[in-house]
Amino acid sequence: MRALKNVSNEATRKAWLEVDLAALRANCRTLMQHLPEGCRILPMVKADGYGLGVETVVATLAPLNPWGFGVATAVEGREVRSLGWDQHSVVFAPGLPEDVPALLTERLESAISGLEALISCANRARGLGAALPVHLEVDTGMGRFGLPWHEARVWAPEVRRILEEGGVHLVGTFTHFHSADVDASATREQWRRFSDAVGALRTVGLDPGLIHAANSAGAMLCDDVQADLVRPGIYLYGGGRWEPAPRPVVSVRARVLDVRAVPAGTTVGYGATYTTPAPARLATLAIGYGDGLRRELSNRGVVLIGGREAPIRGVVCMDSIVADVTDHGPVAAGHLATVLGREGPGEIGLEAMAETCGTIGYEILTGWSKRLPRFAVNDTDR
């Protein structure tokens, strides 16, 4: 594996993102301890490791012996391979025949969501003198990809026929829970549907391979789901409201660029959406929506300076925000501000920020732009 980057020369940085490696490992271990005996973990590292940096995530989790890593595209799978990972790597975007050469070259496994795709991918692989390893997806209620569970008695014999012709071989069969974090009864119904479809495969003499269904919510909350693999994402990266709670993994820091005392009646930012009601001290910070900070935090969010909350005044600009430090102690250019994460006694949590923005933690994590350098911190607890 490539060496991880550590925070260095941070005083020369205006804004950056920190990844707590010990917390990432701890969350993975917590989840693994929650799994039934024999069930293994397939961490999802798509979207550049949920925005943390796939190189850092793979290098941190690989020593914990996951079954494999999950990605969304063949390009992402190729990147995981380039990091030195030589075990299972599964591409969960439905396989297309044009993807087959790259999938075979990089020894990637592909999700397959329909009979037509299974046939076309098999034909392409067979033409190359190879067999593509696949995971067959069953739609049990997500409604986006997969063979319909209620027609399993129809498509199961066709799947067997295609597999017997060669060009593909079945590694696993899976589905995806749509509401495991909020609706246990719906999840149980999805599991029942999936089990029926798996039974249909077995009825025609097919081994369904490795069974997997659970995301983070399913793995943490659905103890009656007995599968061979789980596919966690957000829990690993410190998101979601669970028991036990995940440790926060991501922090975002920014430097104070300027502090000024202003009189009452001073307008702030584009559109002059905020006017100081009294004399105030305003600090300008080196982070904005060009770095991925959400504009929904305009006049609503807070940052931490010296561990204390400082409200954002005016709209979030492309490269900067303004925070009110009137009630703070001395604040000067170069001081550190925390936009996400902990600082002293204060904390801006991932889910709290997501709630303020009217979105979910996944979008906050994956929304930080490449302009923010990612640094590894707390590389302990190996």
N, C-alpha and C positions, 0 to 999 in steps of 0.2 A: 504494500500500500504506500501511496505517496505520503510524505510528511505533512502534518497539519500546520497551518499558519497560526501563530500566536500574536496576541496584541503586542505591537512594538511601535515605538515612535508615536504613541497615540496623541501626544501633545501637538503633533503636526497635522492631525486629522481634524476635520470640522464636524463630521458625523460618521458613525459606524454602527455595525450590528455585532453583538457578542453572542457566541454560542457556548453555553455551559455544558462541557462534555460530561462532567460527573453527573449532572442532572439528566442528561440524555440517556446515559447508561443506567442510572437508577430507575428511570421510568420504564426502560425495557425490562430490567430485572423484575420490577414489581408486576408488570403484565405477565411475564413468563411464569412467575410464581402463582398466578391466578388461573393458569390453564390446567385442564385435566391432564392426567398422566398420558404421555405419548403424543400430545399435541405440540406442534412446533410453530415457530413464528416466521412470518414472511413480511418483514417491514416494508411499507410503501415509502419509496424514496423519489417518487415522481415530482415534477415541477421543481427541479433542483433541490431535492430533499426538503420539500415544503418551504422553500425559500431560504433555508439555512446554509445551503451549499452541499451538494451531493457528495463531494469529495470528503468533507468533514464527517458527514453522517455515516457513510459507508465505512470509513476507516475507524470510526468510534464503535459502531455496532458489530462489525465483522468478528471481533474477538469473542463476542457472546454466542457465537456459533448459531446464527439463524439458519433456517432451512434454505432461504434464498432472499432475494430482494425483488420488489415489485416496482415496475415503471409503467408509464403510459404509452410510450412510443419506442420504436426500434432505435431511434437516435439516442434516446435516454438509456436504453439498454446497452448500446455501444459505449456510452460514456462510463457506465458502471463497469463494463469489461475493461476499459482503459485504465481503471483504477487498480486493477490487479485482482478483482473478484472473479474466481473461476468456478464457483458453484452455481446453483440454479439462479436464473434471472428471468422473470416472467413479464411479458408485455401485455398489459390489460386492455389496450385499445384493440377492438376486433381485428383479427388478421385479414390482410388483403393479399391477393396473389403477387402484387408488385413488391410487397415487403419480404417475401419468402427468401430471396437470395441473401439479403442482409441478415435476416433472422438466422439462417443456416450458418452463414459466415461467422457470426458472433456467438453461435451456440445459445440462442435465446429461445425461450418457450413462448408460445403465443396463445392468447385467448381466442376462441372461435365462438361466434354467436349465432350461426345459422348453417343450414345444410348447404346452401349455395357457396358460402365462404369455405366450408370444409372441403367441398369438392374441388373448388378452384385452387385452393392452397395445396391440396393433395396432388393435383395434376401438375402444378408448377414444381413442387418439390420432387415428384417422381421423375419429371423431365430432367431434373438436375442430378438424378441418381441418388437421392437422399430421402429421408423421412423427417418431417417437421414435428417436434414435440408440441402437443397442444393441450390446453385446458378448455373443456367444453362448458360454456355458460348457459345456465338455465334461468329464464325470466320467471320469477315467482311473485312479481308485483312492482318491481322498479320501473318497468315500462320503457326502458331505453335500449337494452341489448339482450340477446339471449333467446334460446329456443323456448317456446311457451310450455310451461309445466303441464298444462291440462291436455296437451297434445302429445305427451311423451310416448304413449303407446303407438303413435303413428310414426314419429321420427326416430325412435330408438332402433328399429330394424334397419332404417336407412343409415344411421350412424355406423352400425355394425358392418353393413355392406361396404361403405366407403373405407372404413378402417381395414377391412380385409383386402381391398384392392391396393393398399400400400400408399406411401407418400406422406402419411401422417401416423403418429402413434399417440395414444391417449395417456397423458401424465396425470390429469386430474379433472374433476367436475366441480363446478362452483356456482354459487348464486350470490346476490348482494342484498343485505337487509336495508330497507329504506327508512326505518324508524326505530332502530334498536335502542336509541337513547330516550325515547319518549313513549313507546307503545309496545309493551311486552306481549300483549295478546296478538297484535299484528305480526310481531316477529315469530311467535310460536306458529302462527298460521303459515308464514312463509317457509319455516323449517319443515312443517308437515308437507307442504307442496313440493319442496325440494326433495324430501325423502321419497315421496311418491315417484318423482321423475328418476331418481337414482335407482329405485326399485325396478322401474321399467327397463333401464339399461341392463340390470342384472338378469331380468326375466329373459332377455334375448341372448344371454350368455356373455355379456360384456362386463369386464371389470372396470368400474368407473374411475379407478385410480384414487388419487388423494382427494379427499372431500374437504372443501373449505367454503365458508360463508360469512364469517364474522369480521367486521371492521373493529375499531377500538371499542365502540359502544357494545357491540355484540360480544366481544371477548370479555369485557368487564362486567356486563350485566346479565348475560344469558347463560347461566350455568348449565341449563339442560341441553345446550347445543354441543353435541359430541362430534367433533370433526378432527381431521388430521393436521390442519393448518389454520391459523388465523392471520388476518391481513391488517395489522394496526397501522394507523397513521397519526392522527392528531394527538392521541395520548402520549406517544413518544416525545412529541415536540412541546409538551406542556399545556395543551389545550383541553377544553371540555370541563364539565363539572361532574366529578366522579368521587367515589370513595373506594379506595384511598385516592386522594387528590394527587395528580402528577406534580412533580417539581417544575417550577418555571425554567425554561431552557433558553429563551431568547430575551435579550435586553438591547435596547436601542439608545445610544447616547449622542448628544450634540453639544457643541461648544457655544457659549455665549459670545456673540460678536460685538455687541454694543449695549450699553446701558445709558439711559437718558432720563432726566427728570423733566416732566411735562406739566403744564398747568391744566386746570379743569377746562373741559371743552375741546381737548385735543382729539382729533379723529385718527383712527388707526386702520391701515391697510387699504387694499383695493375696495372701492365701493363705499369706503368710510362707514362700515357696518358697526363700528364701535366708537363711542365717544366717552372720554374719561369724565366721570361725574364729579371728580375732585382732583386735586394735584396727585400725580402718580409717578412711580418709577417703572419704566418699561425696558425689558431686556429682549433684544433680538437674537434669535437662535439660528444656527446654520443648518436648518433642515426644513424641507417642504414637500409638496406633493411630487416634485421631481425625484425625491428619494423614496416615495411610496407612502408618505404620511397622508392620511385621509383628510380630504377637505371637509368631511362631515364634522371634524373636530373644531372647525371654525367657531369661535365664540362659545364653545361647549366643552372642549377637552381641557386637560391640565397636563403640566409637566412637573417634574420634581427638580428642585434646585436646593442643594443642601439638605435633601431628604424631606423638604416641605413642598406642598403643592403650590404651584403658580398657575393661575388660569390663563388659557390662551385668549388673547384679545384680537379681534379682527379676523379676517379670513386667512386660511393657510395659503401661502404663496408657493410658487414653484421651488424656491430655494431657501425660504426663511419663514419663521413664525415670530410673533411677538407675545411675550408672556409678562404678566403683571407681577412685579416683585416689590410692590410698595411695602408690604408687611414683612419682607425678608430682611435679614441682616445684610452686610456688605456683599454685593454681587458686582463682578467686574468682567470685562472682556477676557476670555480664556477659561472662565469657570465652566464646570461640567454641569450639564442638565441631562436628566433621564426622561426619555420620551415613552419608553416601555420598559417595565422591569422594576427591580428594587434599587433603592438608594437609601441607606441608613434605615430609619424607621418607616419610610414611606414605600409604597408600591403602586404601580399602575399595571394591573393584571391584563393578560391577553383577553380574557372573556369580558372584562369590564370595558376595555377599549372597544371591543367588537360591539358590545351592547350600545355604547354611546354612538357608534357609527351606524347602528341599525343593520349589522351584518353578522358574520360568524368568524370565529377565530381562524379558520382555514384561509379566509380571504385576507385577513390582516397579515398572517404569516407569509403567504405567497405573494403579497403585494409590494414588499420592499424591493426597491429597484436595484439594479446592478451598480448604481453609483455609490451605494453604501458598501464599503468593504466589509467582509465577514471575517471575524477573528475568533479563534478558539480561546476559551478561558477555563480555569479550574480543571485542568487535565489531571485529575487524581482519581482514586477509587477504581483502579484498573482491576 
